[in-house]
Amino acid sequence: MTFYDSGDDILRLDDSKQAPAEAFLFILSFLTKSYVFDATAFMQERGMQMQALQVKGAMIRASYINELIEEAMRLSGDAGLLFKFAESVTPNNLGVLGYLMLHSSSIEEAIIKLCRYYLLIGKTLKPIFVAEKEGYKLTLLIHKNGEVAHLEKYSAEIHLSALLNLINKIIPHPIFPKQTTFRHTKPLHVNAYKKVFGETILFDEVENALFFDKAQLAMKTSYDNPYLLSVFEKEAEQSLGMSVHGSLKEHVLGYILIATGELDVSLESVAQKIGMHPRTLQKKLKEEGVSFVMLVGEVRQKLAAHYLQKGLDAPTIASYLGYAEPSPFLRAFKKWYGMSPKAWLAQS
């Protein structure tokens, strides 16, 4: 999740071959300040040089980030080190997105804003917020090698605790989730988890997720301000070239944007979010002179340009927009802009 100002995801602690050196330096900076951690020997053993790591776009072996965390835990004896790292996250770190959360009227609205406008700050992680029978579930997925995957152990710990920390910083009294689940095996030091997530924590589960009941998410925020919320939402919409206010068409465009982030851009999914039967939604859109398929194309067109400007390649963008393979996306892009993504980016 993007919790610092570089505009990219803070950590990708998975088993891929490489990770941003910037992520390594970000964690190292925290360890140095908070634990007086000396990484000289650690870096020398791996042939790492600070000057090389500071070059923009530099990459390192992903395993080095995991090893750095494990070494810091061993030397400090602090099993809750990662959770303290996540505590440094504030709404201000997220820019416009953070202000949207800050000025929302309730926790539920703040989370909805987070999921709806996450594209403003990150292109790898996808926060997903869904309603269940007795409450709500907030989870995160990561795009890896053109596929959607779950977060690995350390990344899941940091990001879930950071999400919870963000929520607790915008309400009068901190809350614990009704339940928290992790995919990894139960660790030795569970007490460190309980201090952050409460008593109900399950391991070896199918997903990493925070579960809340409806009463919790109805809690009012401390900084509820409808006017500022409107101002920042307009800024967010302008940044993405979208609108979620006004006509049914504009509402549907906003919900399609949400559905794209949740990897389910179907008529049924969007109709359910709006609270209409799919056929009713189609009929009302027709009265406004548009169709659902046309609106999906409009959202994809705008997001394609947004992602290209963020530096993503065509296969990744195709995956993000819900295409099964790159070729249909490339045909659609040429239809939208009259040229290939590469040519469009060069011209822009």
C-alpha positions in Angstrom: 0.0 0.0 0.0 1.2 3.5 -0.7 2.1 5.1 2.6 4.8 7.5 1.5 5.2 10.2 -1.1 7.0 8.3 -3.8 3.8 7.5 -5.6 4.5 3.7 -5.7 3.5 0.9 -3.5 5.4 0.8 -0.2 6.4 -2.9 -0.2 6.1 -5.8 -2.5 7.3 -8.5 -0.1 6.5 -11.5 -2.2 8.7 -14.1 -3.7 9.3 -12.3 -7.0 12.9 -11.9 -8.0 13.2 -8.1 -7.5 11.8 -5.3 -5.4 12.3 -1.5 -5.4 15.4 -0.4 -3.6 13.4 2.5 -2.4 11.3 0.1 -0.3 14.4 -1.3 1.3 15.7 2.2 2.1 12.3 3.3 3.5 12.4 0.4 6.0 16.0 0.9 6.8 15.4 4.6 7.6 12.7 3.6 10.1 15.0 0.9 11.7 17.8 3.4 12.0 15.7 6.1 13.6 13.6 3.8 15.9 16.1 1.1 16.8 19.5 2.6 16.1 19.9 -0.3 13.7 23.3 -0.5 11.9 22.9 -2.2 8.5 26.6 -1.9 7.5 27.5 -5.5 8.0 24.1 -6.7 6.6 24.7 -4.7 3.4 28.4 -5.7 3.1 27.6 -9.4 3.3 25.2 -8.9 0.3 27.4 -6.6 -1.7 25.0 -3.7 -1.4 26.2 -0.1 -1.7 24.1 2.8 -0.5 25.0 5.0 -3.5 23.7 2.4 -5.9 20.5 1.9 -3.9 19.7 5.6 -4.0 19.6 5.7 -7.8 16.1 6.3 -9.0 14.4 3.1 -10.1 17.1 0.9 -8.6 16.0 -2.7 -7.8 17.3 -5.3 -5.4 16.6 -8.9 -4.7 13.2 -9.1 -2.9 14.6 -11.6 -0.4 16.9 -8.8 1.0 13.9 -6.9 2.3 12.6 -10.0 4.2 16.1 -10.7 5.5 16.5 -7.1 6.7 13.3 -7.4 8.7 14.2 -10.7 10.2 17.7 -9.4 11.1 16.2 -6.3 12.8 13.7 -8.5 14.7 16.5 -10.7 15.9 18.8 -7.9 17.0 16.1 -5.8 18.7 14.1 -8.7 20.2 10.9 -6.8 19.2 8.4 -9.2 17.5 6.1 -6.2 17.0 8.6 -4.2 14.9 6.6 -4.2 11.7 3.5 -3.1 13.5 5.4 -0.1 14.9 6.6 0.6 11.4 2.9 0.7 10.3 2.0 3.1 13.1 4.0 5.8 11.4 1.4 5.9 8.7 -1.0 8.9 8.8 -3.8 10.2 6.5 -1.5 13.0 5.6 1.0 10.5 4.1 -1.7 9.6 1.5 -2.3 13.2 0.2 -5.7 13.7 -1.3 -6.7 10.1 -0.6 -5.9 10.6 3.1 -7.9 13.8 3.3 -10.9 12.0 1.7 -10.7 9.4 4.5 -10.1 12.1 7.2 -13.2 14.1 6.3 -15.6 11.2 5.6 -18.6 11.0 7.9 -18.1 7.4 9.0 -15.5 4.6 9.0 -17.5 2.9 6.2 -17.5 6.0 4.0 -13.7 6.4 4.6 -13.0 2.8 3.5 -15.2 3.3 0.4 -13.2 6.4 -0.5 -9.9 4.5 0.1 -11.0 1.7 -2.3 -12.6 4.0 -4.9 -9.7 6.4 -5.3 -6.7 4.1 -4.5 -5.5 4.5 -8.1 -4.4 8.0 -7.0 -1.5 6.6 -5.0 -0.8 3.0 -6.0 -0.7 0.7 -9.0 0.2 -2.7 -7.5 -2.1 -3.3 -4.5 -5.9 -3.4 -4.7 -7.9 -2.8 -1.5 -11.2 -4.6 -1.7 -14.2 -3.9 0.6 -17.2 -6.2 0.5 -20.4 -6.5 2.5 -21.1 -9.9 4.1 -24.1 -11.2 6.0 -23.1 -10.0 9.4 -20.7 -7.2 8.6 -17.9 -6.2 6.2 -14.5 -7.5 5.0 -11.5 -5.4 4.0 -8.7 -7.2 2.2 -5.8 -6.5 -0.2 -4.6 -8.3 -3.3 -1.4 -7.7 -5.3 -0.8 -7.8 -9.0 2.2 -10.0 -9.7 3.5 -11.1 -13.1 0.2 -10.2 -14.7 -1.8 -12.2 -12.1 -3.7 -11.4 -9.0 -2.2 -12.9 -5.8 -2.4 -12.6 -2.0 0.2 -10.7 0.0 3.0 -12.6 1.6 3.6 -12.7 5.3 5.5 -9.5 6.1 3.6 -7.5 3.5 0.3 -8.7 4.9 1.3 -7.8 8.4 2.4 -4.3 7.5 -0.5 -3.4 5.2 -3.3 -4.8 7.4 -1.9 -3.1 10.5 -1.4 0.2 8.5 -5.0 0.1 7.3 -6.2 -0.4 10.8 -3.9 2.3 12.0 -5.3 4.7 9.5 -8.9 3.9 10.5 -8.0 4.5 14.2 -6.4 7.8 13.5 -9.7 9.3 12.1 -12.0 8.2 14.9 -12.4 9.3 18.5 -11.7 5.9 20.1 -9.6 3.1 18.6 -11.3 -0.2 17.6 -10.2 -3.8 17.0 -11.6 -5.7 14.1 -14.2 -8.3 14.9 -11.8 -10.8 13.4 -8.5 -10.8 11.5 -7.2 -13.6 9.3 -3.8 -14.3 7.9 -2.7 -16.8 5.3 0.7 -17.6 7.0 1.3 -20.0 9.8 0.7 -18.9 13.4 3.9 -17.2 14.7 5.5 -17.8 18.1 4.8 -14.3 19.4 1.0 -13.9 19.0 0.8 -11.3 21.7 2.4 -8.8 19.4 -0.5 -9.4 17.0 -3.1 -9.1 19.7 -1.9 -5.7 20.7 -2.8 -4.5 17.2 -5.7 -6.7 16.0 -7.3 -7.8 19.2 -8.0 -11.3 20.5 -9.7 -12.9 17.5 -6.9 -13.7 15.0 -6.9 -16.7 12.8 -3.9 -18.1 10.9 -3.5 -20.6 8.0 -6.6 -19.0 6.5 -7.5 -18.5 2.8 -7.0 -14.8 2.8 -5.5 -11.8 4.7 -8.4 -9.7 5.8 -9.9 -7.4 8.5 -13.6 -8.1 9.4 -15.8 -5.5 11.0 -19.4 -5.5 12.2 -21.9 -2.9 10.9 -22.0 -1.0 14.2 -18.2 -0.5 14.1 -18.2 0.9 10.6 -21.1 3.2 11.4 -18.9 5.1 13.9 -18.5 8.8 13.1 -15.1 10.2 12.3 -13.5 13.0 14.3 -13.0 15.3 11.4 -16.2 14.9 9.4 -16.5 17.9 7.1 -18.9 17.6 4.1 -17.5 20.7 2.4 -13.8 19.6 2.5 -14.8 16.1 1.5 -16.5 17.5 -1.6 -13.5 19.7 -2.4 -11.1 16.8 -2.2 -13.4 14.4 -4.0 -13.6 16.8 -6.9 -9.8 17.0 -7.0 -9.6 13.2 -6.9 -12.1 12.8 -9.7 -10.3 15.4 -11.8 -7.0 13.6 -11.3 -8.6 10.4 -12.6 -10.7 12.1 -15.2 -13.8 10.6 -13.6 -17.1 11.9 -12.0 -19.3 10.1 -9.5 -21.9 12.9 -9.1 -25.0 14.0 -11.0 -26.8 11.8 -13.6 -27.2 8.0 -13.4 -24.5 7.8 -16.1 -22.0 9.6 -13.8 -22.9 7.4 -10.9 -22.5 4.3 -12.9 -19.1 5.5 -14.2 -18.0 5.9 -10.5 -19.2 2.4 -9.6 -17.5 0.9 -12.7 -14.3 2.5 -11.4 -14.8 0.8 -8.1 -15.7 -2.5 -9.8 -12.5 -2.3 -11.9 -10.5 -2.0 -8.7 -12.3 -5.1 -7.4 -11.6 -7.0 -10.7 -15.3 -7.6 -11.4 -16.6 -5.2 -14.1 -19.9 -6.9 -14.7 -23.4 -5.5 -15.1 -24.6 -7.6 -12.2 -21.8 -6.4 -9.9 -22.3 -2.7 -10.6 -26.1 -3.0 -10.5 -25.9 -4.6 -7.1 -23.7 -1.7 -5.8 -26.2 0.9 -7.1 -29.1 -1.1 -5.7 -30.9 -1.8 -9.0 -31.8 -4.9 -11.0 -29.5 -5.3 -14.0 -32.3 -4.9 -16.5 -33.6 -1.8 -14.8 -30.2 -0.3 -14.9 -29.8 -1.1 -18.6 -33.2 0.5 -19.3 -32.5 3.7 -17.4 -29.1 4.1 -19.0 -30.7 3.7 -22.4 -33.0 6.6 -21.5 -29.9 8.7 -21.1 -28.6 7.6 -24.5 -25.8 5.3 -23.3 -25.3 1.6 -22.5 -23.4 -0.2 -19.8 -20.9 -1.5 -22.3 -20.2 2.0 -23.5 -19.5 3.2 -20.0 -17.2 0.3 -19.2 -15.3 1.3 -22.4 -15.1 4.9 -21.2 -13.7 4.0 -17.8 -11.2 1.6 -19.4 -10.1 4.3 -21.8 -9.4 6.8 -19.1 -7.7 4.3 -16.8 -5.5 3.1 -19.7 -4.2 6.6 -20.1 -3.8 7.0 -16.4 -1.8 3.7 -16.0 0.4 4.5 -19.0 1.4 7.8 -17.4 2.2 5.9 -14.2 4.7 3.7 -16.2 2.8 0.4 -16.5 3.3 -1.7 -19.6 0.5 -2.9 -21.9 0.2 -6.5 -20.6 -0.1 -5.3 -17.0 -2.7 -2.6 -17.9 -4.7 -5.2 -19.8 -4.8 -7.3 -16.7 -5.8 -4.4 -14.5 -8.6 -3.5 -16.8 -10.1 -6.9 -16.9 -8.9 -8.2 -20.3 -8.0 -11.9 -20.5 -5.0 -11.1 -22.7 -3.1 -8.0 -24.1 -4.3 -8.2 -27.7 -8.0 -7.2 -27.1 -6.7 -4.3 -25.0 -4.3 -3.2 -27.7 -7.1 -3.2 -30.3 -9.4 -1.3 -28.0 -6.6 1.3 -27.3 -6.0 1.9 -31.0 -9.8 2.4 -31.4 -9.9 4.9 -28.6 -6.8 6.9 -29.4 -6.0 6.0 -33.0 -2.5 4.7 -32.1 -0.6 2.2 -30.0 0.0 2.8 -26.3 3.7 3.3 -27.0 3.0 6.0 -29.6 0.4 7.7 -27.4 2.8 7.8 -24.5 5.5 9.3 -26.7 3.1 11.9 -28.1 1.8 12.8 -24.6 
